[in-house]
């Protein structure tokens, strides 16, 4: 199964207030293994970059000034996405910006039916725990020491590893002996071991055992329970 893990960087938090997409990074996975195929692009947002947003991702107006508009890359992006499920962390945020950009250039929005939100998956898997990408990387021992600023492709690469762990780890679908189970049925995704049925052991003593026990009791000198 082909899936696309993606992340975005933006000028702010709300596309309805004029915030724009400035970076997108996509990772192709097949059967939850990265194929090495990626899509990565920066976009000129045609607006100023708020200082608080630049502090998060480090993308300045000067850096983005010579980058293409989203419309120039939209066809190539959609070709890469194809009809695959799209995985993102807090996915409604990324889908909101992606679909706003597609609408602005007169293209059809990506259906929300394709959305897989790793925050929702983590909330079920780890109720009450911190659900940020950093927190999940720490939980699963994923190295993020090279992540000094947010970056769409880097964050997508980290999220791809987190997503695999949230879905049961690298052993998903591994068949050993017998019939494998679906990966959503068990935490590990491995088949349950088969066990031979064993007749229950009789717990009532036989007459021979009762007689031997009575003889043993007679051999005890001054037993405490004898009165």
Z-matrix of the N, CA and C atoms (Angstrom, degrees):
N
C 1 1.463
C 2 1.522 1 110.22
N 3 1.318 2 116.18 1 129.71
C 4 1.461 3 121.31 2 179.66
C 5 1.535 4 109.66 3 -90.33
N 6 1.334 5 115.70 4 132.97
C 7 1.462 6 122.43 5 176.36
C 8 1.524 7 108.12 6 -135.97
N 9 1.325 8 115.69 7 151.08
C 10 1.461 9 121.59 8 176.69
C 11 1.527 10 108.52 9 -115.70
N 12 1.330 11 115.86 10 123.21
C 13 1.462 12 122.71 11 174.10
C 14 1.523 13 106.32 12 -96.64
N 15 1.325 14 117.67 13 126.59
C 16 1.466 15 117.22 14 -177.48
C 17 1.521 16 112.11 15 -141.67
N 18 1.334 17 113.80 16 160.50
C 19 1.457 18 121.21 17 178.32
C 20 1.527 19 108.01 18 -145.53
N 21 1.318 20 115.98 19 155.87
C 22 1.463 21 121.21 20 -179.91
C 23 1.519 22 110.54 21 -129.82
N 24 1.323 23 116.08 22 155.60
C 25 1.459 24 123.13 23 167.41
C 26 1.521 25 107.12 24 -122.03
N 27 1.319 26 116.57 25 146.67
C 28 1.463 27 121.57 26 -170.57
C 29 1.524 28 111.29 27 -139.97
N 30 1.334 29 115.06 28 176.74
C 31 1.471 30 119.91 29 176.09
C 32 1.524 31 112.04 30 -85.99
N 33 1.318 32 117.31 31 -6.81
C 34 1.464 33 120.32 32 -177.41
C 35 1.511 34 110.75 33 179.70
N 36 1.327 35 115.45 34 -157.92
C 37 1.457 36 120.22 35 -170.43
C 38 1.523 37 115.03 36 -103.27
N 39 1.336 38 118.72 37 -14.78
C 40 1.461 39 119.25 38 -171.20
C 41 1.527 40 111.67 39 -138.77
N 42 1.326 41 117.42 40 109.97
C 43 1.463 42 119.12 41 179.05
C 44 1.532 43 112.96 42 -65.10
N 45 1.318 44 117.10 43 -22.39
C 46 1.465 45 120.38 44 178.75
C 47 1.535 46 111.58 45 -69.31
N 48 1.317 47 116.47 46 -20.37
C 49 1.469 48 121.23 47 178.09
C 50 1.528 49 112.23 48 -98.74
N 51 1.319 50 116.65 49 14.96
C 52 1.455 51 120.24 50 176.48
C 53 1.506 52 115.75 51 95.96
N 54 1.332 53 118.18 52 2.43
C 55 1.459 54 119.75 53 176.87
C 56 1.526 55 109.09 54 -71.28
N 57 1.337 56 116.05 55 149.33
C 58 1.461 57 121.24 56 -173.48
C 59 1.522 58 111.76 57 -128.31
N 60 1.303 59 114.21 58 159.79
C 61 1.458 60 122.69 59 175.96
C 62 1.528 61 109.38 60 -79.26
N 63 1.340 62 117.50 61 133.04
C 64 1.466 63 120.32 62 179.23
C 65 1.527 64 113.16 63 -120.65
N 66 1.315 65 117.95 64 -13.47
C 67 1.463 66 120.62 65 179.64
C 68 1.515 67 109.36 66 -157.26
N 69 1.325 68 116.96 67 143.41
C 70 1.465 69 121.85 68 172.34
C 71 1.517 70 108.41 69 -139.58
N 72 1.314 71 115.55 70 138.90
C 73 1.462 72 121.63 71 177.28
C 74 1.511 73 109.30 72 -131.23
N 75 1.326 74 116.98 73 130.50
C 76 1.467 75 122.22 74 -176.21
C 77 1.526 76 110.44 75 -128.64
N 78 1.328 77 116.41 76 137.89
C 79 1.464 78 123.91 77 178.64
C 80 1.526 79 108.17 78 -119.48
N 81 1.326 80 116.85 79 128.53
C 82 1.463 81 120.35 80 175.86
C 83 1.519 82 109.90 81 -88.10
N 84 1.345 83 115.71 82 131.45
C 85 1.459 84 121.20 83 173.73
C 86 1.523 85 108.70 84 -126.68
N 87 1.319 86 115.87 85 140.22
C 88 1.458 87 121.97 86 174.07
C 89 1.521 88 107.28 87 -123.29
N 90 1.327 89 115.84 88 122.77
C 91 1.468 90 121.40 89 -174.13
C 92 1.523 91 111.00 90 53.64
N 93 1.347 92 114.36 91 38.29
C 94 1.465 93 124.44 92 177.67
C 95 1.522 94 113.45 93 60.50
N 96 1.306 95 115.82 94 31.00
C 97 1.461 96 122.29 95 171.14
C 98 1.529 97 107.07 96 -124.23
N 99 1.333 98 116.90 97 129.87
C 100 1.453 99 120.75 98 -179.36
C 101 1.523 100 110.58 99 -65.17
N 102 1.331 101 116.16 100 134.21
C 103 1.469 102 121.31 101 179.33
C 104 1.524 103 112.06 102 -90.52
N 105 1.318 104 117.43 103 -10.88
C 106 1.459 105 121.31 104 -174.65
C 107 1.518 106 113.60 105 89.69
N 108 1.334 107 117.01 106 -6.18
C 109 1.455 108 121.18 107 178.35
C 110 1.531 109 109.86 108 -85.12
N 111 1.318 110 117.19 109 130.43
C 112 1.464 111 121.46 110 -178.29
C 113 1.523 112 110.41 111 -137.00
N 114 1.329 113 114.10 112 161.71
C 115 1.469 114 121.42 113 167.98
C 116 1.514 115 106.46 114 -130.64
N 117 1.352 116 116.27 115 128.82
C 118 1.456 117 119.78 116 -178.12
C 119 1.514 118 108.52 117 -144.01
N 120 1.326 119 116.78 118 133.36
C 121 1.465 120 119.90 119 179.85
C 122 1.519 121 110.33 120 -154.55
N 123 1.337 122 114.85 121 147.67
C 124 1.463 123 123.37 122 168.99
C 125 1.526 124 107.51 123 -103.99
N 126 1.350 125 115.87 124 151.01
C 127 1.458 126 120.55 125 -179.40
C 128 1.529 127 110.69 126 -130.94
N 129 1.320 128 114.62 127 143.73
C 130 1.463 129 120.64 128 171.27
C 131 1.533 130 107.60 129 -77.91
N 132 1.342 131 118.04 130 117.01
C 133 1.465 132 119.90 131 -175.59
C 134 1.520 133 113.75 132 -80.57
N 135 1.313 134 118.19 133 -6.02
C 136 1.468 135 122.96 134 -178.57
C 137 1.527 136 112.25 135 56.90
N 138 1.303 137 114.38 136 37.24
C 139 1.461 138 120.82 137 175.76
C 140 1.524 139 108.56 138 -161.28
N 141 1.320 140 116.09 139 173.42
C 142 1.466 141 120.50 140 -179.19
C 143 1.531 142 110.62 141 -73.01
N 144 1.335 143 114.59 142 160.29
C 145 1.457 144 120.71 143 177.07
C 146 1.526 145 109.16 144 -107.62
N 147 1.329 146 118.11 145 112.52
C 148 1.458 147 120.62 146 177.83
C 149 1.531 148 111.21 147 -59.17
N 150 1.315 149 116.33 148 144.15
C 151 1.464 150 121.16 149 -177.36
C 152 1.519 151 111.76 150 -60.16
N 153 1.341 152 116.77 151 -37.87
C 154 1.463 153 119.46 152 -177.97
C 155 1.534 154 111.36 153 -67.22
N 156 1.338 155 117.99 154 -33.27
C 157 1.461 156 120.87 155 177.00
C 158 1.522 157 110.63 156 -72.30
N 159 1.334 158 116.77 157 -42.85
C 160 1.464 159 120.53 158 178.62
C 161 1.518 160 111.35 159 -61.80
N 162 1.328 161 117.27 160 -33.14
C 163 1.463 162 120.56 161 178.73
C 164 1.528 163 111.64 162 -65.25
N 165 1.326 164 117.15 163 -25.73
C 166 1.465 165 121.71 164 -179.66
C 167 1.525 166 110.89 165 -79.49
N 168 1.339 167 116.74 166 -50.24
C 169 1.473 168 119.37 167 -173.13
C 170 1.528 169 114.42 168 -111.91
N 171 1.314 170 118.78 169 -10.48
C 172 1.456 171 121.35 170 175.79
C 173 1.513 172 115.20 171 75.41
N 174 1.338 173 118.33 172 13.38
C 175 1.465 174 121.85 173 -178.81
C 176 1.524 175 109.58 174 -94.76
N 177 1.309 176 116.27 175 110.82
C 178 1.459 177 121.30 176 -175.72
C 179 1.523 178 111.01 177 -92.19
N 180 1.332 179 116.36 178 166.11
C 181 1.467 180 121.49 179 175.02
C 182 1.519 181 110.46 180 -60.59
N 183 1.319 182 116.85 181 -38.67
C 184 1.466 183 120.78 182 179.95
C 185 1.524 184 110.96 183 -63.22
N 186 1.325 185 116.63 184 -44.86
C 187 1.467 186 121.16 185 179.76
C 188 1.523 187 111.25 186 -62.44
N 189 1.335 188 117.36 187 -40.41
C 190 1.460 189 121.86 188 -174.54
C 191 1.525 190 113.29 189 -84.91
N 192 1.323 191 117.50 190 -9.01
C 193 1.467 192 121.07 191 -172.52
C 194 1.523 193 113.14 192 -59.77
N 195 1.328 194 118.20 193 -36.22
C 196 1.461 195 120.37 194 -177.74
C 197 1.527 196 113.21 195 -100.21
N 198 1.332 197 116.28 196 10.98
C 199 1.466 198 119.84 197 179.67
C 200 1.531 199 109.84 198 -83.39
N 201 1.332 200 118.14 199 156.12
C 202 1.465 201 120.64 200 -178.38
C 203 1.527 202 111.67 201 -70.06
N 204 1.319 203 115.48 202 159.21
C 205 1.458 204 120.35 203 171.39
C 206 1.524 205 108.93 204 -73.17
N 207 1.328 206 116.10 205 156.42
C 208 1.468 207 119.98 206 179.36
C 209 1.521 208 110.62 207 -56.16
N 210 1.319 209 117.45 208 -40.63
C 211 1.469 210 121.37 209 -176.70
C 212 1.518 211 112.21 210 -57.84
N 213 1.324 212 117.00 211 -31.00
C 214 1.464 213 120.66 212 -178.25
C 215 1.522 214 112.09 213 -71.27
N 216 1.336 215 117.20 214 -22.01
C 217 1.472 216 121.67 215 -176.99
C 218 1.525 217 112.89 216 -110.50
N 219 1.326 218 117.23 217 -4.02
C 220 1.459 219 121.01 218 -171.26
C 221 1.519 220 112.99 219 -59.33
N 222 1.324 221 117.75 220 -45.30
C 223 1.460 222 121.02 221 -178.58
C 224 1.530 223 110.98 222 -62.45
N 225 1.310 224 116.24 223 -43.59
C 226 1.468 225 120.67 224 179.50
C 227 1.529 226 110.87 225 -64.19
N 228 1.328 227 116.32 226 -40.51
C 229 1.464 228 120.45 227 178.06
C 230 1.520 229 110.78 228 -63.29
N 231 1.321 230 117.75 229 -48.42
C 232 1.461 231 121.15 230 -178.60
C 233 1.522 232 111.34 231 -63.46
N 234 1.322 233 116.44 232 -34.18
C 235 1.469 234 119.71 233 177.33
C 236 1.523 235 110.03 234 -64.67
N 237 1.346 236 116.45 235 -39.31
C 238 1.468 237 119.60 236 178.49
C 239 1.524 238 110.61 237 -68.51
N 240 1.333 239 117.26 238 -42.64
C 241 1.466 240 120.66 239 -179.56
C 242 1.523 241 111.15 240 -65.66
N 243 1.336 242 116.62 241 -36.84
C 244 1.456 243 123.06 242 -177.94
C 245 1.533 244 108.95 243 52.21
N 246 1.328 245 118.34 244 -134.92
C 247 1.465 246 119.92 245 179.89
C 248 1.527 247 111.34 246 -111.82
N 249 1.333 248 116.91 247 21.89
C 250 1.464 249 121.65 248 -176.11
C 251 1.524 250 111.99 249 -73.66
N 252 1.346 251 117.35 250 152.76
C 253 1.461 252 120.30 251 169.45
C 254 1.525 253 110.07 252 -58.49
N 255 1.341 254 116.41 253 144.64
C 256 1.463 255 121.70 254 -176.58
C 257 1.525 256 109.48 255 -116.45
N 258 1.319 257 116.22 256 121.62
C 259 1.462 258 123.34 257 -175.10
C 260 1.518 259 109.32 258 -106.02
N 261 1.332 260 116.66 259 127.76
C 262 1.465 261 120.85 260 177.94
C 263 1.516 262 109.47 261 -147.13
N 264 1.332 263 115.63 262 160.23
C 265 1.462 264 121.47 263 179.63
C 266 1.524 265 108.02 264 -94.76
N 267 1.343 266 116.24 265 120.21
C 268 1.468 267 121.32 266 -168.26
C 269 1.532 268 108.00 267 58.91
N 270 1.321 269 114.33 268 58.20
C 271 1.462 270 122.80 269 -165.76
C 272 1.520 271 113.99 270 -61.15
N 273 1.321 272 118.94 271 -29.48
C 274 1.463 273 119.62 272 -179.16
C 275 1.529 274 111.33 273 -61.29
N 276 1.338 275 117.32 274 -31.22
C 277 1.465 276 121.75 275 176.68
C 278 1.531 277 110.08 276 -64.13
N 279 1.327 278 116.54 277 -52.68
C 280 1.466 279 120.73 278 -177.14
C 281 1.523 280 111.35 279 -66.55
N 282 1.324 281 117.45 280 -41.11
C 283 1.459 282 120.93 281 177.68
C 284 1.530 283 110.51 282 -63.01
N 285 1.330 284 116.67 283 -37.75
C 286 1.456 285 120.23 284 -179.92
C 287 1.517 286 111.98 285 -60.50
N 288 1.334 287 116.43 286 -45.54
C 289 1.467 288 120.00 287 179.49
C 290 1.528 289 111.34 288 -70.87
N 291 1.329 290 117.24 289 -42.30
C 292 1.457 291 120.15 290 179.96
C 293 1.521 292 110.81 291 -59.99
N 294 1.323 293 117.04 292 -47.55
C 295 1.457 294 120.33 293 -177.78
C 296 1.524 295 112.47 294 -70.20
N 297 1.316 296 117.57 295 -32.02
C 298 1.466 297 119.85 296 175.07
C 299 1.524 298 110.47 297 -62.79
N 300 1.335 299 116.99 298 -44.70
C 301 1.457 300 120.68 299 179.33
C 302 1.533 301 111.12 300 -64.01
N 303 1.327 302 116.74 301 -40.75
C 304 1.462 303 119.85 302 178.61
C 305 1.526 304 110.84 303 -63.78
N 306 1.317 305 116.55 304 -39.98
C 307 1.460 306 120.68 305 178.64
C 308 1.524 307 111.12 306 -64.81
N 309 1.334 308 116.87 307 -42.01
C 310 1.471 309 120.93 308 -179.01
C 311 1.527 310 112.43 309 -61.92
N 312 1.333 311 116.53 310 -28.43
C 313 1.466 312 117.79 311 178.51
C 314 1.529 313 111.85 312 -103.60
N 315 1.329 314 116.36 313 20.15
C 316 1.459 315 121.81 314 171.66
C 317 1.510 316 115.46 315 72.85
N 318 1.313 317 116.96 316 27.10
C 319 1.463 318 120.20 317 -178.63
C 320 1.524 319 110.26 318 -112.03
N 321 1.320 320 115.62 319 160.14
C 322 1.462 321 121.35 320 -177.59
C 323 1.523 322 110.78 321 -70.99
N 324 1.319 323 116.70 322 139.09
C 325 1.452 324 121.34 323 178.48
C 326 1.531 325 111.53 324 -69.32
N 327 1.320 326 115.53 325 156.17
C 328 1.458 327 121.67 326 174.34
C 329 1.536 328 107.97 327 -79.24
N 330 1.324 329 115.95 328 131.41
C 331 1.461 330 120.48 329 -177.70
C 332 1.524 331 111.46 330 -64.80
N 333 1.332 332 115.22 331 136.37
C 334 1.471 333 119.99 332 177.42
C 335 1.520 334 111.57 333 -68.48
N 336 1.326 335 117.82 334 -14.29
C 337 1.464 336 120.75 335 176.49
C 338 1.526 337 111.60 336 -63.88
N 339 1.322 338 116.29 337 -19.49
C 340 1.467 339 120.59 338 -179.33
C 341 1.529 340 112.17 339 -88.14
N 342 1.316 341 117.53 340 -3.33
C 343 1.460 342 122.35 341 -171.59
C 344 1.526 343 111.74 342 -80.66
N 345 1.326 344 115.78 343 129.56
C 346 1.467 345 122.94 344 170.62
C 347 1.523 346 106.97 345 -121.50
N 348 1.331 347 116.01 346 118.94
C 349 1.462 348 121.35 347 -175.07
C 350 1.523 349 109.72 348 -102.71
N 351 1.322 350 117.50 349 114.77
C 352 1.461 351 120.49 350 -179.09
C 353 1.525 352 112.48 351 -70.23
N 354 1.326 353 118.26 352 -22.18
C 355 1.466 354 119.32 353 173.60
C 356 1.529 355 109.65 354 -64.75
N 357 1.327 356 116.68 355 -42.97
C 358 1.469 357 120.44 356 178.67
C 359 1.527 358 110.52 357 -64.88
N 360 1.330 359 117.39 358 -40.40
C 361 1.465 360 120.17 359 177.52
C 362 1.523 361 110.82 360 -63.13
N 363 1.334 362 116.80 361 -43.55
C 364 1.465 363 121.06 362 -178.79
C 365 1.525 364 111.38 363 -67.09
N 366 1.317 365 117.08 364 -34.91
C 367 1.470 366 120.51 365 180.00
C 368 1.523 367 110.76 366 -63.34
N 369 1.323 368 117.08 367 -36.52
C 370 1.467 369 121.19 368 177.37
C 371 1.520 370 110.47 369 -73.89
N 372 1.321 371 116.13 370 -42.02
C 373 1.473 372 121.06 371 -176.36
C 374 1.521 373 112.30 372 -73.10
N 375 1.346 374 116.78 373 -35.86
C 376 1.469 375 120.97 374 -175.52
C 377 1.530 376 109.89 375 -132.86
N 378 1.323 377 118.18 376 68.05
C 379 1.470 378 119.70 377 -177.66
C 380 1.523 379 112.17 378 -60.49
N 381 1.333 380 115.27 379 134.48
C 382 1.456 381 120.68 380 178.25
C 383 1.506 382 115.03 381 84.60
N 384 1.339 383 118.29 382 -7.91
C 385 1.458 384 121.51 383 -178.86
C 386 1.526 385 110.38 384 -88.79
N 387 1.336 386 116.09 385 166.03
C 388 1.458 387 120.45 386 174.37
C 389 1.530 388 108.81 387 -69.34
N 390 1.330 389 116.15 388 138.88
C 391 1.461 390 120.60 389 -171.86
C 392 1.524 391 113.72 390 -116.81
N 393 1.319 392 118.23 391 9.93
C 394 1.463 393 119.69 392 178.26
C 395 1.522 394 109.42 393 -67.16
N 396 1.327 395 116.20 394 161.12
C 397 1.463 396 119.78 395 178.06
C 398 1.522 397 110.72 396 -61.21
N 399 1.328 398 117.46 397 -40.35
C 400 1.465 399 120.81 398 177.53
C 401 1.527 400 111.18 399 -60.18
N 402 1.332 401 116.08 400 -45.23
C 403 1.465 402 120.23 401 -178.25
C 404 1.523 403 111.29 402 -64.18
N 405 1.321 404 117.52 403 -40.03
C 406 1.458 405 120.58 404 180.00
C 407 1.528 406 111.35 405 -70.92
N 408 1.323 407 117.19 406 -35.58
C 409 1.462 408 119.55 407 174.38
C 410 1.528 409 110.48 408 -61.40
N 411 1.332 410 116.70 409 -42.53
C 412 1.464 411 120.57 410 177.89
C 413 1.523 412 110.73 411 -62.98
N 414 1.320 413 117.42 412 -43.45
C 415 1.468 414 121.99 413 -179.14
C 416 1.524 415 111.06 414 -59.62
N 417 1.324 416 116.91 415 -40.17
C 418 1.457 417 120.58 416 -174.60
C 419 1.534 418 113.44 417 -99.38
N 420 1.334 419 116.68 418 7.42
C 421 1.454 420 119.75 419 176.21
C 422 1.515 421 114.02 420 67.95
N 423 1.334 422 116.78 421 33.10
C 424 1.464 423 121.98 422 179.82
C 425 1.523 424 108.96 423 -91.90
N 426 1.312 425 116.52 424 124.87
C 427 1.466 426 121.86 425 -176.23
C 428 1.529 427 110.75 426 -69.76
N 429 1.314 428 116.09 427 122.21
C 430 1.462 429 121.01 428 175.97
C 431 1.530 430 110.74 429 -126.83
N 432 1.337 431 116.43 430 23.50
C 433 1.459 432 121.05 431 -176.02
C 434 1.530 433 112.04 432 -63.05
N 435 1.342 434 117.43 433 -23.24
C 436 1.462 435 121.31 434 179.99
C 437 1.520 436 112.15 435 -86.24
N 438 1.316 437 117.66 436 3.13
C 439 1.465 438 121.53 437 -177.13
C 440 1.523 439 109.43 438 -98.64
N 441 1.320 440 116.34 439 90.84
C 442 1.465 441 120.43 440 178.15
C 443 1.529 442 111.33 441 -92.20
N 444 1.332 443 116.60 442 -29.58
C 445 1.459 444 122.82 443 174.75
C 446 1.525 445 108.76 444 -131.17
N 447 1.322 446 116.11 445 160.04
C 448 1.455 447 119.73 446 173.78
C 449 1.527 448 108.77 447 -67.41
N 450 1.310 449 116.22 448 140.54
C 451 1.459 450 122.49 449 174.09
C 452 1.507 451 107.82 450 -148.44
N 453 1.330 452 117.70 451 136.62
C 454 1.457 453 120.31 452 -170.78
C 455 1.526 454 112.37 453 -62.27
N 456 1.316 455 118.37 454 -46.29
C 457 1.463 456 120.10 455 -177.75
C 458 1.520 457 111.09 456 -71.33
N 459 1.329 458 117.42 457 -41.76
C 460 1.463 459 120.87 458 178.00
C 461 1.521 460 110.53 459 -62.05
N 462 1.328 461 117.10 460 -45.86
C 463 1.457 462 120.08 461 -179.91
C 464 1.529 463 111.36 462 -65.42
N 465 1.336 464 117.49 463 -34.85
C 466 1.465 465 120.43 464 176.38
C 467 1.525 466 110.66 465 -65.21
N 468 1.337 467 116.65 466 -38.16
C 469 1.465 468 120.23 467 178.00
C 470 1.526 469 111.15 468 -64.64
N 471 1.323 470 116.79 469 -42.65
C 472 1.464 471 120.38 470 176.85
C 473 1.517 472 110.85 471 -65.42
N 474 1.330 473 115.94 472 -42.51
C 475 1.470 474 120.28 473 -178.83
C 476 1.521 475 110.93 474 -64.37
N 477 1.320 476 117.90 475 -35.17
C 478 1.465 477 120.37 476 178.16
C 479 1.534 478 110.27 477 -58.81
N 480 1.336 479 116.66 478 -41.30
C 481 1.466 480 120.29 479 178.55
C 482 1.525 481 111.01 480 -68.36
N 483 1.333 482 116.25 481 -41.09
C 484 1.465 483 120.14 482 177.74
C 485 1.525 484 110.76 483 -62.81
N 486 1.321 485 116.33 484 -42.84
C 487 1.466 486 121.11 485 -178.68
C 488 1.529 487 111.31 486 -59.71
N 489 1.323 488 116.62 487 -43.50
C 490 1.459 489 120.23 488 177.62
C 491 1.530 490 110.44 489 -58.70
N 492 1.340 491 116.65 490 -44.10
C 493 1.466 492 120.28 491 179.69
C 494 1.524 493 111.31 492 -65.68
N 495 1.317 494 117.45 493 -40.71
C 496 1.460 495 120.43 494 179.48
C 497 1.524 496 112.13 495 -63.39
N 498 1.312 497 116.48 496 -28.10
C 499 1.456 498 120.88 497 -179.81
C 500 1.520 499 113.02 498 -94.01
N 501 1.329 500 117.64 499 8.43
C 502 1.456 501 119.73 500 172.15
C 503 1.510 502 115.60 501 118.58
N 504 1.325 503 119.17 502 -2.74
C 505 1.452 504 120.52 503 176.91
C 506 1.514 505 113.22 504 94.69
N 507 1.325 506 115.43 505 -178.69
C 508 1.458 507 122.08 506 -173.77
C 509 1.517 508 113.74 507 -69.37
N 510 1.353 509 118.98 508 -13.82
C 511 1.451 510 120.33 509 -175.74
C 512 1.521 511 112.95 510 -90.38
N 513 1.328 512 116.69 511 8.62
C 514 1.452 513 119.89 512 179.16
C 515 1.521 514 110.20 513 -55.31
N 516 1.330 515 115.85 514 130.86
C 517 1.452 516 121.05 515 174.03
C 518 1.521 517 114.12 516 77.63
N 519 1.338 518 118.42 517 0.65
C 520 1.457 519 120.49 518 179.45
C 521 1.515 520 109.99 519 -67.80
N 522 1.323 521 117.10 520 128.13
C 523 1.452 522 120.98 521 179.85
C 524 1.520 523 108.72 522 -107.07
N 525 1.332 524 116.27 523 126.75
C 526 1.449 525 121.26 524 177.75
C 527 1.523 526 108.73 525 -101.68
N 528 1.320 527 116.93 526 -83.32
C 529 1.460 528 121.37 527 175.11
C 530 1.505 529 107.33 528 -128.40
N 531 1.330 530 114.06 529 154.51
C 532 1.448 531 117.52 530 179.04
C 533 1.507 532 110.59 531 75.67
N 534 1.304 533 116.92 532 -158.26
C 535 1.453 534 122.38 533 -175.47
C 536 1.506 535 109.85 534 -100.39
N 537 1.326 536 117.94 535 126.61
C 538 1.466 537 122.31 536 179.45
C 539 1.509 538 109.76 537 -73.29
N 540 1.342 539 116.01 538 151.24
C 541 1.445 540 121.29 539 177.38
C 542 1.501 541 109.06 540 -97.29
N 543 1.330 542 117.39 541 165.26
C 544 1.453 543 121.39 542 175.46
C 545 1.516 544 109.77 543 -67.07
N 546 1.336 545 116.95 544 147.01
C 547 1.460 546 120.43 545 -174.86
C 548 1.507 547 113.46 546 -66.43
N 549 1.350 548 118.79 547 -20.53
C 550 1.448 549 120.37 548 179.02
C 551 1.526 550 112.02 549 -83.19
N 552 1.363 551 117.18 550 -8.88
C 553 1.457 552 119.89 551 -176.69
C 554 1.516 553 112.11 552 -81.66
N 555 1.338 554 116.99 553 -30.58
C 556 1.456 555 121.44 554 -176.78
C 557 1.512 556 110.04 555 -132.05
N 558 1.314 557 116.53 556 155.77
C 559 1.457 558 121.15 557 177.71
C 560 1.527 559 111.04 558 -60.04
N 561 1.342 560 117.54 559 -40.31
C 562 1.449 561 120.61 560 -175.27
C 563 1.507 562 112.83 561 -90.38
N 564 1.327 563 117.41 562 -24.04
C 565 1.448 564 120.28 563 -174.74
C 566 1.521 565 112.89 564 79.20
N 567 1.343 566 118.12 565 7.85
C 568 1.459 567 121.63 566 -179.47
C 569 1.517 568 110.60 567 -94.31
N 570 1.349 569 118.07 568 154.18
C 571 1.462 570 119.58 569 177.71
C 572 1.513 571 111.29 570 -67.93
N 573 1.310 572 115.62 571 146.81
C 574 1.452 573 120.91 572 176.63
C 575 1.518 574 110.01 573 -71.69
N 576 1.335 575 118.41 574 140.25
C 577 1.461 576 119.38 575 177.47
C 578 1.521 577 110.75 576 -68.42
N 579 1.342 578 116.53 577 145.65
C 580 1.462 579 120.87 578 177.23
C 581 1.521 580 109.19 579 -89.39
N 582 1.322 581 117.42 580 143.09
C 583 1.459 582 121.98 581 -178.83
C 584 1.522 583 109.97 582 -126.04
N 585 1.333 584 116.36 583 139.23
C 586 1.458 585 120.61 584 177.21
C 587 1.517 586 109.75 585 -74.51
N 588 1.325 587 114.86 586 140.02
C 589 1.461 588 119.64 587 177.88
C 590 1.521 589 109.52 588 -74.76
N 591 1.320 590 116.73 589 132.86
C 592 1.461 591 122.02 590 -179.84
C 593 1.526 592 108.73 591 -119.98
N 594 1.336 593 115.29 592 129.92
C 595 1.465 594 119.94 593 179.15
C 596 1.527 595 109.33 594 -60.55
N 597 1.349 596 117.32 595 138.94
C 598 1.473 597 119.40 596 179.30
C 599 1.522 598 111.69 597 -63.78
N 600 1.312 599 116.48 598 142.27
C 601 1.458 600 122.40 599 179.32
C 602 1.518 601 110.36 600 -75.33
N 603 1.321 602 116.26 601 138.14
C 604 1.473 603 120.61 602 177.02
C 605 1.524 604 109.09 603 -70.40
N 606 1.340 605 117.89 604 129.65
C 607 1.471 606 121.31 605 -177.17
C 608 1.532 607 112.55 606 -99.91
N 609 1.323 608 118.23 607 -12.67
C 610 1.476 609 120.53 608 179.00
C 611 1.527 610 109.03 609 -81.59
N 612 1.379 611 118.40 610 130.83
C 613 1.472 612 120.56 611 -178.55
C 614 1.527 613 111.29 612 -67.59
N 615 1.333 614 114.62 613 149.13
C 616 1.463 615 119.90 614 176.97
C 617 1.529 616 109.02 615 -77.81
N 618 1.332 617 116.77 616 169.46
C 619 1.462 618 120.57 617 178.21
C 620 1.520 619 110.40 618 -62.20
N 621 1.324 620 118.04 619 -38.33
C 622 1.453 621 121.87 620 178.70
C 623 1.525 622 111.17 621 -62.21
N 624 1.351 623 116.91 622 -41.05
C 625 1.457 624 120.81 623 178.41
C 626 1.524 625 111.53 624 -67.67
N 627 1.331 626 116.79 625 -38.81
C 628 1.470 627 120.38 626 179.12
C 629 1.524 628 110.27 627 -64.35
N 630 1.358 629 117.74 628 -42.01
C 631 1.459 630 121.70 629 -179.66
C 632 1.525 631 111.15 630 -65.55
N 633 1.335 632 116.86 631 -41.84
C 634 1.458 633 120.63 632 179.57
C 635 1.521 634 110.55 633 -64.73
N 636 1.333 635 117.22 634 -36.50
C 637 1.459 636 120.78 635 179.85
C 638 1.521 637 110.44 636 -68.12
N 639 1.331 638 117.92 637 -40.29
C 640 1.465 639 121.33 638 179.13
C 641 1.522 640 111.07 639 -63.36
N 642 1.339 641 117.20 640 -41.71
C 643 1.453 642 120.93 641 177.59
C 644 1.525 643 111.36 642 -62.61
N 645 1.332 644 116.57 643 -38.58
C 646 1.458 645 120.84 644 179.29
C 647 1.521 646 110.89 645 -64.07
N 648 1.328 647 117.41 646 -41.53
C 649 1.465 648 121.03 647 179.91
C 650 1.526 649 111.68 648 -62.74
N 651 1.334 650 116.60 649 -35.18
C 652 1.466 651 120.10 650 -179.91
C 653 1.522 652 111.82 651 -67.40
N 654 1.321 653 116.36 652 -22.85
C 655 1.465 654 119.72 653 -176.65
C 656 1.524 655 112.72 654 -82.82
N 657 1.325 656 117.41 655 -9.60
C 658 1.455 657 120.31 656 -177.60
C 659 1.535 658 110.38 657 -83.16
N 660 1.335 659 116.50 658 128.41
C 661 1.447 660 121.30 659 -179.66
C 662 1.523 661 110.90 660 -84.87
N 663 1.335 662 117.65 661 128.95
C 664 1.460 663 124.54 662 178.18
C 665 1.542 664 112.07 663 47.82
N 666 1.284 665 118.04 664 63.06
C 667 1.478 666 119.93 665 -179.76
C 668 1.527 667 110.34 666 -65.40
N 669 1.329 668 116.67 667 145.93
C 670 1.465 669 121.84 668 -178.39
C 671 1.521 670 111.31 669 -64.07
N 672 1.321 671 118.10 670 -32.34
C 673 1.454 672 120.64 671 -176.31
C 674 1.522 673 113.12 672 -88.08
N 675 1.359 674 115.48 673 4.31
C 676 1.453 675 118.37 674 -175.79
C 677 1.516 676 113.28 675 -82.39
N 678 1.329 677 120.35 676 -17.10
C 679 1.452 678 124.56 677 178.56
C 680 1.475 679 113.56 678 84.17
